[in-house]
Amino acid sequence: MNCRAGFVWATMQHFNRYIEECGIVCELVTPHMLAAPFYRPMLNCLIIPTGFANPAYSNLLPALRASSPRLRRFVENGGSLLVFGAAADKPDAYDWLPFSIMYRHDCHPRSIAFAAGSGTRSIIDDYDPAAIECDGIFPEFDGEGMGTCGSETVIIVKRVGKGKIIVTSIHEYPSRKFLIDFCAEGAPTPF
């Protein structure tokens, strides 16, 4: 497998090492690199971790908003984008994505049910499905709700061009199987 993931954050995190332990080459993509025209790596996927909209953890949200067209082109051309919870009480935290999502911060464990045939089911393979920590819900969205807790959606999938975007408020690392499959699903695409 020759998959390459871009991990969007200001500094290296344990998540980077976790991705590499899955056999995926992981490149740190800082907020400044998002908009740099000379930065053009070939990536299968981009991963934006939990807390991207919370100024206590990150200064990423303004950079994501400024780079919205570039992120959209990446997915339209075949790349995959995995976005975790905003971890802040900002309903418009996902306004940089090419479709509408409303987020409500609400952190606690949930029992997640998956839509029939959902390719996202493996995201929690390493955990007890009856007690998955989530940092919020998506009360309104354009896309397919693939993971729910009762009537509350916690995983959304949206196809955009040749690629796809998965947005989830799961506050755990995705399973190794999920990461490998997700990254391999994305075509090597210039970012």
C-alpha positions in Angstrom: 0.0 0.0 0.0 1.4 3.4 -1.0 -1.2 5.6 0.6 -0.4 9.2 1.7 -2.4 11.1 4.2 -2.2 14.8 5.1 -2.8 15.5 8.7 -4.0 19.1 9.1 -2.8 20.7 12.4 -0.2 23.2 13.5 2.1 20.6 15.1 2.8 16.9 15.1 0.4 14.9 17.3 0.2 11.3 18.5 -2.5 10.9 15.8 0.3 11.3 13.2 2.2 8.3 14.7 -1.1 6.3 14.9 -1.7 6.9 11.1 1.9 5.9 10.3 1.5 2.7 12.5 -1.4 1.8 10.1 1.2 1.7 7.2 0.1 5.1 5.8 2.7 7.8 5.1 1.5 10.8 7.0 2.5 14.4 6.2 1.8 17.3 8.6 -0.2 20.0 6.8 0.0 23.2 8.9 -2.5 26.1 8.6 0.0 28.1 6.6 0.7 25.3 4.2 -3.1 25.0 3.4 -2.9 28.2 1.4 0.6 28.0 0.1 0.5 27.7 -3.7 3.9 26.0 -3.8 2.8 23.2 -1.5 1.4 20.6 -3.9 1.8 17.1 -2.4 0.1 14.0 -3.9 -2.2 12.7 -1.2 -5.0 10.1 -1.0 -6.7 11.7 1.9 -6.7 14.7 4.3 -7.6 14.2 8.0 -8.8 17.1 10.2 -8.9 16.1 13.8 -11.2 17.0 16.7 -10.9 20.5 18.0 -10.2 22.3 14.7 -12.8 25.1 15.6 -11.9 25.5 19.3 -9.4 28.4 19.7 -8.2 26.8 23.0 -6.7 23.9 20.9 -6.2 25.3 17.4 -6.1 28.2 15.1 -7.2 26.1 12.2 -10.7 27.3 11.4 -9.7 30.6 9.7 -7.2 28.7 7.6 -9.8 26.1 6.6 -12.2 28.8 5.6 -9.6 30.6 3.5 -8.6 27.3 1.9 -12.2 26.1 1.2 -11.8 26.2 -2.7 -8.6 24.2 -2.5 -10.1 21.6 -0.2 -13.2 21.3 -2.5 -11.0 20.8 -5.6 -9.0 18.1 -3.8 -12.1 16.1 -3.1 -13.7 16.8 -6.5 -10.6 15.4 -8.1 -10.7 12.1 -6.2 -9.2 12.8 -2.7 -10.9 11.8 0.5 -11.5 14.1 3.4 -12.1 13.0 7.0 -13.3 15.7 9.4 -13.8 15.2 13.1 -15.7 17.2 15.6 -15.4 21.0 16.0 -15.3 20.7 19.8 -16.7 24.2 20.2 -20.1 25.7 20.4 -20.1 27.0 16.8 -23.0 25.9 14.7 -21.2 27.2 11.5 -17.9 25.5 12.3 -18.2 23.5 9.0 -19.1 26.4 6.7 -15.8 25.9 4.8 -17.1 22.5 3.4 -18.8 22.4 0.0 -22.2 21.5 1.6 -24.2 22.7 4.5 -23.8 21.2 8.0 -25.0 22.6 11.3 -23.1 21.4 14.4 -24.2 21.3 18.1 -21.5 20.8 20.7 -22.7 18.1 23.1 -20.0 15.9 24.5 -20.8 12.5 26.0 -20.7 8.7 25.3 -23.3 7.4 22.8 -24.4 4.1 21.4 -24.0 4.4 17.6 -26.2 2.6 15.0 -25.2 2.5 11.4 -27.2 2.7 8.2 -27.6 -0.5 6.3 -24.6 -1.1 4.1 -22.7 1.8 5.6 -19.0 1.8 4.8 -18.3 3.8 7.9 -19.2 1.0 10.4 -15.6 0.0 10.8 -14.7 3.5 12.2 -15.5 2.1 15.7 -14.2 -1.4 15.3 -11.7 -1.0 18.1 -14.3 0.3 20.6 -17.4 -0.7 22.5 -20.2 0.5 20.1 -22.5 1.1 23.1 -20.2 3.7 24.6 -18.5 5.8 21.9 -17.4 9.3 23.1 -18.8 12.0 20.7 -18.3 15.7 21.0 -21.5 16.8 19.3 -24.3 16.1 16.8 -25.4 17.3 13.4 -29.0 18.4 13.6 -29.0 19.7 10.0 -26.9 18.6 7.0 -26.8 18.0 3.3 -25.5 14.4 2.8 -26.2 11.0 4.1 -26.5 10.3 7.8 -24.6 7.1 8.3 -24.1 6.9 12.0 -26.8 7.8 14.6 -27.6 7.7 18.2 -31.4 7.6 18.3 -32.5 10.5 16.2 -29.1 12.3 16.5 -26.7 12.1 13.6 -23.0 11.7 14.4 -21.5 10.6 11.0 -22.3 12.1 7.6 -21.0 11.1 4.2 -21.1 13.3 1.2 -19.8 12.5 -2.3 -18.3 15.5 -4.0 -17.1 15.0 -7.6 -14.8 11.9 -7.7 -14.1 11.9 -3.9 -15.9 11.9 -0.7 -16.1 13.7 2.6 -16.8 12.0 6.0 -17.7 14.2 8.9 -18.0 12.7 12.3 -18.2 13.9 15.9 -16.7 10.7 17.2 -14.1 11.7 19.8 -11.9 8.6 19.4 -9.2 7.6 16.9 -10.8 5.8 14.0 -10.0 2.1 13.9 -6.9 0.9 12.0 -9.0 -0.9 9.5 -11.1 2.2 8.8 -8.1 4.4 8.3 -6.4 1.9 5.9 -9.6 1.5 3.8 -10.5 5.2 3.9 -7.0 6.3 2.7 -6.8 3.6 0.0 -10.2 4.6 -1.3 -9.0 8.1 -2.2 -7.1 8.5 -5.4 -3.6 10.0 -5.3 -4.6 13.6 -5.9 -2.5 16.8 -5.9 -3.4 19.0 -3.0 
